[in-house]
Amino acid sequence: MTTAQTTELDVQPTPLALLLLGREADPKSERGVECPGDLPSPSDPDLVARARAAKEKLGDKVFVLGHHYQRDEVIQFADVTGDSFKLARDAAARPEAEYIVFCGVHFMAESADILTSDDQKVVLPDLAAGCSMADMATAEQVAECWDVLTEAGIADQVVPVSYMNSSADIKAFTGRHGGTICTSSNARRALEWAFGQGEPSATKVLFLPDQHLGRNTAVRDMGMSLDDCVVYNPHKPNGGLTADQLRDAKMILWRGHCSVHGRFSLDSVNDVRERIPGVNVLVHPECRHEVVAAADYVGSTEYIIKALEAAPAGSKWAIGTELNLVRRLANRFAPEGKEIVFLDRTVCFCSTMNRIDLPHLVWTLESLAEGNLVNRIEVDKETEAFAKLALERMLALP
């Protein structure tokens, strides 16, 4: 046996490695795994009746928001449904509601808290319902990235544009540095605004945290080339980029992605076209660039819904977005003879979105009905101020 084989390497496992091995806990990501009280059994046949009774008891004091990706058992109790930004605005437009129960994920509830009044309380039924994409950009990592841009001598030329699917900390960073927020439906307008903040030939955009939406918008919608884009990897020194690469780039894309939309591949598109002749491929812009390039239609969640509403009877569609929504749309339009299938053969729900289940919702509503405030999402005032500034810039986009 050689010395190399017998020598024990002095390598310390990272916190993430310990978490994955089950030897450590992350208080931030594990919040809400246990509630202060027992959840109802998921097999309780009275769950639906209990939810209705608690919601009726609360009356106008509660307003339930349901994201499109929620499971049917939860979405049936939503007062309004929509994407993350639509729901946050809906909450702000309902000032008489004391409690905003957000059936979505953590960053969505934060946005609702930022946009609602101080008298309103935003509640997330399970605090462990996070977002893997939003978690791919932390405040510390982004601050370090800005230092790298400063050292490269280009920070004063960079305008941050952050996707709505980001934490309040990242939205606040964006507001503090003169940037704006965008959604998947107004990303192009946000980028056009950003490039208009300085000399167009010199201005650059730092796009957070979804590289795919940033790349697809820049290349597909705005005519840039892939060479105009570089990917900043927060896990590598200087983001894995040289100062020259940063200076030459127009789009500095954060290395983040959606765990659901990132699953779809070019093979998925080719396979469904072979299986279903005449199928229309409709995907979300969070998908990889090669998937978006091969699709027939590309758009936000709301765009997808409207496209299917306007589709002719008998048409065939393969949808590249979260399965709960695809399945709901397939059932909705089946009577019209519209064939709607999931783009990939492999079934994939958004696992964190699915943490909001009926037992958690019942526990939340019954607790509120009994006067017990649970799982409140509250953004600190300084973060809220800068995050709101970035959101207001988005609202002012033409």
N, C-alpha and C positions, 0 to 999 in steps of 0.2 A: 504493500500500500504506500502511495507517495505521500510526501509531506503535505501537498496541496489537498489531498483527500482527507487527511487527519486533522488539519488545522481548522479550528472553529472560527467562523467569521464573526467579527464584532459588529453585528447589524442589529439595530434596535427597531422593533416593529413600530410602524406609525399608528397613530390613533385610529385611522380608518381601517388599517389591517386588523387591529385588535377588535374593532367593532364588527367587521365582517366575520372574524373568527368566533364571535360570541363571547369574547373575554373582557369586553368593555362596553360601556353604555354612553350614548351621546344624549345628554339631557335635552338639547335643543330639538333633535330629531325624534326623540322618544317621548316628548310631551304628549299627554293624552292617551297613551297606550292603556293606562289605568285611569278610570274616572273616580272622583271622590264619591263613590256609591256604586252599587251594582247596576250594570246594564240589564235591561230586560233580555230574556232568552231570545235568540233569533228564531226559535221555533214556536214562540208564543203566538197562538192563533189570534190573539186579541190586539196585536200591535197596531193594526190599521185603525181599529176603533179607538185605541188609547191615544194615538196621534191626533185623530179627529177631535176627540173630546178635549185634549189639552189645547189644541189650536183654537177651538171654539171658545174655551174659557178665557184665553188671552185676548181674543177679539182683535180690535184695531191696534192693540199694544204691540203685536208681533207682525213682522213682514218677512216672509220666507222667500229667499232667492234660490233658484235652482239652475246650476250650470248645465249646458247641453250634454255634458259627458256623464252626468249623474245617472245612476241606475233608476229604472222605472218605479221601483217601490218608494223611492225618495222624491222623484220629480212630480209625482201625483199630488204632493202637498205644497208645491211651490206656487206662490202668488204670481210670480213672473219667471220666465225662463230666458236664457240668452247666453252670450259670451261674457267674459269677465268684466270688460269695461261697461258694456250695456247694463249689467246687473249693478255695478257700483253706482252708476248714474241713476238707475231706478231707485236705489236705496236713498240717495240724496234727495230725490224728488218726493219722498214720503216722510216728511219731518214729523208727522204725528205719531209715527211708530217708535215706541220706546226701544224695542228690541229688533235688531236686524239679524235674522238667522241665515247665515250664508252657507248653503250646501254647495261647496266648491273646495278650493284648497287655500292654504295659508296666505299667499300673496294677494289673492282676490279679496279676502276678508280685510287685509291691511288697506287695500285701495278703497274699500267701502268705508273704513274708519276714517281715512284721510278726507274723503269727500262728504261725509255726513257731519251733522252738528255734534257739539260736545255733549248734548243731552241724550244722544242716541248711543246705544250700546250694541256693538257688533259681536256676534257669537258664532264660533265655528264648532259644529257638533263633535268633531274629533280633532284635537290639536295636532295629532300626528299626520293629518292630511296635508302633506307638503307638496312640493313640485320639484322633481329631479332637475329640470332645466333651471329654475330659479336658484336652486342650491349650487349650481355650477359656477356662480359668480358671487363671491363674498366681498364684503366691504374692504377687508384687508387686502385681498387679491387685486381689487380694482384700484385701490390707492397705490399699490406697488406698481401696477401697470402705468398709472399716471406719472409716477417717478421715472419709469423707463422712457416714456414719451418726452418728459422734460429733459432727461439726459441726452436724448437724441436731438434735442433742439426744435421739437415740432409741437409741443403741447399747446402753444398759443395758436396753432393752426387746426387743432382738433376739436370737433364738436361732438360730444357724446349723444347718441340716440339709443335709448333703451326700450326694449320691447315691454309691453304691459306685463308680460309673464316674468316679472322680476320682483325682488324683495323691495320693501320700503327703503332700505338702506341704499340700494342701487338707484332707485328713483331719486332719492335725496342727493346722491353724488351727481346725478345727471343735472338736476336743477341747480346745484351749487356751481357747476362748471359750464353753465350757459346752454345746456342741451334740452332735449324734449323727449317725451314718451311717444311711442307709436303702438298701433294695433296692427294686426295682419291685414286689415282693410285699408289703412291709411299710411302704410309704411313708405310708399313712394312719395306722398306729400311731405312726410316728415323728413325724408332724405333731401328732397328738393329744397325744403326750408333750411336744413342744416348747411348744405353747400352754398346757400345764398347768404350765409352769415359773414362770409369773408370773400377774398379773391377766389373765384371758382376754381382756377387752375391750381391754387395752393391749398385750399381747404380740404381737410380730411375728416372722415367720420369714424369714431370708435363705436361699433355697433354691439350692444349687449342684450341678453346673453346668448341669443340663438344665432349661430353662424349661418344656418340655412336660410332663414328669413332674410337676413341681411344680404347674403350672396344672391339669392333669387330675385330680390327686389332690384339690386344694383345692376345685375347682368340681364335678367329677363325683361324687366320693366323699364330700365333707364339706359340700356344700351352700353353699359360698361363691359369690359372684358374680364375674364377670370384672372388675368395678370394684374388687374387693378386691385385685386383683393389679396390680403394676407391674413393668416389665422394666428392670433395671439394665444399661446398655450400657457395658462397661469402656473402650470406645474413644471415649466422649464425656465432656466435663467433667461432673463430679458424676453420672456415669452417665446423663446426658441427662434427669435428673429434678430437680424443684424440691424444696426442703425440705418444702413443704406436701404434695407428692405422696408423699414418703417417710413423713411423719407419718400420712397418711390411709390408707396401705396396710396390709393384714394380711400379704400375701405379697409379698416382694421377690424377684423371680425373676431369676436370672443369665441373661444373654443367651447361652445355649449350647444346643446341640442335637446329636442324633445324625445323622451324614451319611447313614446308610441310612434310618432311620425317618422322617427329615424329608422324604424324597422323596415319600412317599405323600400324596395329595391327595384332596379330596372328589370330584374328577373320577374318580379311581381307583376309589372306592367305587361311584359311580353307573355307571361303565362296566362293572364286573364284574357288577353286579346286572342290567344290561341283557343282557349276554352269557350269563350263567348263571342262569336262573330258579331261584329257591329256594335260592340260595347263602347260606351263613352267613359273615358277614364277622367275622373274628377278628384283632384287632390288638394290638400292644404299646403300653403307655401312654407310650412315648417318641414316639409319633406326634403330629402336630398336633391341637389341640383339636377342630377341625371334623371330622377323620377319626375320632377317638375317639367323638365325639357321634353320628356316623352309623353306627358299627359295631354289630354285634349282641352281640359279646363283646369284653372288654378284659382283658388280663392279662399277667403276666410270661412269660418263656420257658418256665419250668416249667409255668405254667398252660396255656399253649398246647399243650404236649405232652400233658398230662393230659386236656385237653378233647377232643383228637383221639382219644386212647385210649378215652375213654368215648362217643365219637360213634357213632351207629347206622350199620350197614352201608348203603351206598348214599347217604349224606349228602354234600353238596357244601360245600366250604370255600374261602374266599379268605383267605390269611394275610398280614398286614402285619408281616413281620419279615425278618431276613436270609435271603438266598436259599439258602445252603448247608443251613441247617436245614429250610427249606420243602421243598427238593428231597428231602432225606433222609426227611422225614415222608411226602411223596407216595409215594415208593418203598416205604416201610415198610407203609403202609396200603392200597396199591393192591390187594393180594389180598383185602381185605375189602370192596372195591367203593367205598371212600371216595375221592371226587374232590377233590384238594387242589391249588390253584393259587396262584401268587404274586399278590398283590393288584394290583401295577402291571404294565403291559405291558412296561415297560422293565426289563431284567434288571439287578440291582444287588447285587453282593457287597460285603462289608465289605473294602475294599482293604487296610487295615492288618492285619486279622486274617488275610487270605490271604497275607501275607508269610511266615507259617510254612508252608513247603512241605516236601515230602519230602526234598529235598537238604539243607535246613537241619537237619531233624530227624536225618538220618543223620549229618551232620557233627558234631552235638552229641553224639549217643549214642556214636559211635566215638571222639570226643575224650575223653569221660568214661571210656570203657572202657580207654583207653590211659593214664589217670591225669592227663589234662590238663583242668583246670577252665576252662571257657569261658563267656563271657556271663553272669557271675553278677550277679544283682540284689540289691543290699544297701542297705537304708535306714539312714541314720545314727541313732544311739541316741536323740537328743533328738526328732527327727521321729517315730521309731518309738514313743516313749513317749506322746506326745500323740495320735498317730493311733490307737494301741491303746486309749487311754482312750475315744475317740469310738466305736470299734468295740465296746468292752465295754458302753457305754451302749446300743447297738443290741441286743446280745445279751441285755440285761436287760429289754428291752421286753416288756410283758405280751402 
